[in-house]
Amino acid sequence: MNRRTFIRQTTIAAATLACSRLHAAGSAFKLNYLLGSAMYGNLPLATVIEETPRTGTQLLDVWPRKHGTQREQMDEIGHEKVAELLAKYGVKLAVSTRYDLGPFKLQDEMTIVKKFGGSVIVTGGVGPVGLTGDDLKKAVQEFVEKLKPHLVKAGESGITIAIENHARNLIDSPDSLRWLVEFGKDLPLGVELAPYHLPQDADVIAGLVKDLGNRIKIFCAWQYGRGCMKPMPKDEELLQMPGRGSLDFTPILQALKAVHYTGFTEIFMHPTPRGIPILPTATEVTQEINRARQYLEGRLAVI
């Protein structure tokens, strides 16, 4: 090899390595954060919209009573005014959570979410509870069949219906989630994955993430801690938040990275009673969400 050829090939190799490094840096895995308005309880929608960018996202998930009042406030103040507030702070209404409507009464909500450019409606999976094995599989299949006409309508609006794995619900276990996405196939049917309602084993949750992949539309960064069903000191209640309770999110984040997760990540907890902010003021709520986000980002940095 002569000197000119050596220099040329060395230059090409260096340029290729530099490009690959730049590509790797540019494609580094990131979480796509989503703010749940329920974290602010019954505080004004305008306040929640203003706080949204301060939590590290421009994306908002609007909740109704009993967990929040922002969805009702939208109708009270008018959608044009809501659109003005969203535009003022550079926020997008990306998700509407409607457990109150259930999965079979979402048609009107689809119209509203589409109008605001949103893409997901979250609800629960209704049906018999406490089933296992073939009985559970059959019940999930029947649920998806019943839901199909509504999924067709959702698809026409560019919307996915995401079912949360909620306790005392048809869709509450890892198996029920796996069958939900299996029977949903190519329909606009996804999952809101809530670790709170699963065994508090990070490896089990991580395995489920790998099984479900990007059929997960919202990952709730939420753990059990001491639960959320009875009054307790605030420092114990906050153990539901990432980085406070005992659940190590590192394996879960590794799994999300492995499946190239593109859905939303919503830092979440429930206060007792429902409908109050997780902390007394909007500023304190935002600070706590940012503390949890920093924890997640710190875990991501080491994987």
N, C-alpha and C positions, 0 to 999 in steps of 0.2 A: 504494500500500500504506500503510494507516494504521499508527500507532505500535504499537497493540495487536497487530495481525496480524504486524507485523515481529518484535516481541519473542517472540510465540508460535512463529513459524517458526524463529527463531534458536535458541530454547530446544530445540525438537525436533531441529534439526540437530546442536546440541552434544551432546544426549543420545545421538543415533544414533551420532555419532563416538566418544563415550566408550564406548558398548556394543561397538562394533566393535573398539576397541582392547583392551578387556577380553577379548573373545572371542579375539582374536589372541594375546594374552598367555597365555590359558588353554589354547589349543590349540597352543602352540609345540611343534615337533617334539622328541621326546626318544628316546633309546635305552633299550630295555628290557633291562637287563644281566642276564646269566646267568653263574653261576660254574661252571667245569668243575673237578670234584674232582681230575682228573688233574694239575692244576697243583701239587697238594700231594703227588704221588707216592703213597707207601704210608703216609702219616701217618694216624692214627686218624680214622675217620668223625666221631666226636664233635668232634674238633679242627676238621675242615673245616666242619662245621655251625656251630660257634661263630664261625669266621672269616667265614662268608658275609656277614652284615650289615656287617661291617667293610670289605667290598669294594664297597659301594654297591648291594647288591641283596639281595633276600630269596629269590631263585630259584636252585636248585641243579641241576646236571647231574651225575649220578653215573656214574663210569667203572669198568670192571672191569680186571683184569690184561690186558695187561701194562703198561698206562699208569698204572693206579692200582689200589687194592685195595678201594675203598669199596663197590663193588657186592657183592663177596663178603662184606665185613664186615656189610652189611645182613642177609644170611641167617644169618651166624654169631651176631650178637647178638640177632636176632629183630626182626621188623617192628614189634611193639608198642613195643619200646624205641626203635627208630628214630623212630617217630611221636612219642614223648615228647620226644626230643631236638629234633626239628623244631619242635614246639610251644613248647618252652622258649625257643628263640632266634628264634621267629617266621619260620621258614624253610619254604619249600615245595619239595618234590621235583617239579620241573617237567619234567625231561628225563632219560631213560636212554640212554646211548650204548652200543651193543652190536654193535661190529664183529665181536666173537668169535662171535656167533650167526649173523650174516648175515641177509639179508632174508626168508628162508623158514622161520625157526625162532623167530619172535618171539611166538608165541601166549601162552606162559606169562608172558613179560615184559609183554605187554599187560595181563594181569590184575593184575600187581603195580603197574604204573604207574597204572592206573585207580584202584586202591585208595588210592594216595597223592595222587590228584587231579592227576596229571601229564597232559601233552597231546602229547608228542613222544617218539618213539624214533628214534635216529640209527643208521644202519648204512651199509654200502657197496652198490654196484650190481655184482653179479657177472655175468660174461659174457666174451666174447672181448675182447682188448685190442689196441690199435694200429690200430683200424679208422678209416676216414674216409668221408665222402660217403654214398652210398646204402647201403653195407654197414653203416656205423655206425647210420644211421637205422633200418634193418631190425632190427638187433640190439637197439637200445633199445626198439623197438616190441614185440619178442618178450619182452624182459625185463618190460615193464609188463604184458603179457598174462599172463605166468606169475605175476606178483605180485598180480593182481587178487583172487583169493580171500582172500589175506592182508590186502589193503587193506579188503575188506568187513568182515572181523573187526575190524580196527583201527577202522573207522568206527563199528561197534557199541559200541566202548569209548570213543568220543570221542577217539581218538588218531590223530595223523598220523605216517606213516613218512617220515622225511627221509633222503634219500640224499646223502652227501657226494661232491663231486667229488674223488676221491682218485687219486693217481698210480698207474699200472699197473692201471687199473680200467676197466670198461666206461664208467662215468660219470666222465670225467676232463677233458673239454674243454668249451668254451663251447657247441659244437653239441650235444654229448650232453646237456647240461643243458637246452637249449632244447627238444629233442625229448622229454626225460623229462617236462617239464611239459605239453607239447602232447599227448602220448599219455595222460598221467595225467588230463587234463580235470578233471572234478569229483570225482575220487576223492581220498581223504585221503592224497595223495602230495605231498611237498614236497622242498625242497632245503636242505642245509646247505652254504652257500657259503664255501669256503676259499680266499682269495686266494693263500695259500702255494703251492697247486698250479696256479696260473694264471700266464700271462705277467705279469711285474711292471711292468705298465703301468696306471696308475691310471685312465686314460680308457677302456681296454678293459674293465677290471673294472666301472667305472661304467656303461658301455653294457650290460653283461650284467645288472647290477642292474635297469636300466630294462626290459630284456626279460623278466626273471623276475618282477619285482614282488613281491607278497606270497606267491608260491609259495616264496619263501625263508622258511624257518621259523627258521633260525639263521644269522646272519652271524658268521663267525669273524673277529675282528679279529686277523689273523695274516698276517705277510709272510714272504718267503723268507729275507731277511738273508743269512747264510752257510750256510743249510741246517741240517739236524738229523740227519744220517745218520752222523756220525762225531764223535769227541771233539774238542773245541776249547776254547780259553780261554772262561771264562764270559761275559766282555764281548762276545765274538763270537757266542756262542750266543744271548745276549739280543737280538741284532739282529732276531730274529723278532718281537719285541714292537712294538706300535704306538709310534711316536715315537722309536724307536732305529735302525731300519733306514732305507733310502733311500726306501721307498714313501710317497708323500704320500697320506694317507687323505682329504684334503679333497674331491676329485672324487667319491669313493665315497660319502662322507657326503652330499654334495649329491644324488647319485642316490637314496640311501635316503630322503632328505627328499622328493624329487620324487615318489616312488611312495607316499608316506605309509606307510612301512614300519612294521609293527606286530609283527614277529617279535622273536626274542631276539637279543642281541648278546653273544657270548662272547669275551672277551679270552683269547688262547691262544698257546701255543708248545709244542714238544716238547723235553725235555731228552735228553741222551745220558749214560748208558744210560736207556732207558725205565723208568718206575716209581719214579724218584727225584723229590723236589720240585725245582722249577726253581731254587730257592735253598735254602740249608741249613736255615732255620727257617721255621715257619709265619708268623711275624711278617714276615720278609723277603719271603716270597711275596706276602703281602697288600699290603705296601708297593709292590712292583713292579707288581702289578695296578692299584693305585690311581694309580701314576704314569702308566701307560698310559691309564687312564680319564680322568685329567686332560688328557692330550694330546688324546684324542678330543673331550672337552668343549670344549677350547680351539679345536679346528678347527671344531666346530659353531657356536661363538660368532661366527665370522667369515663364515659363509655365510647 
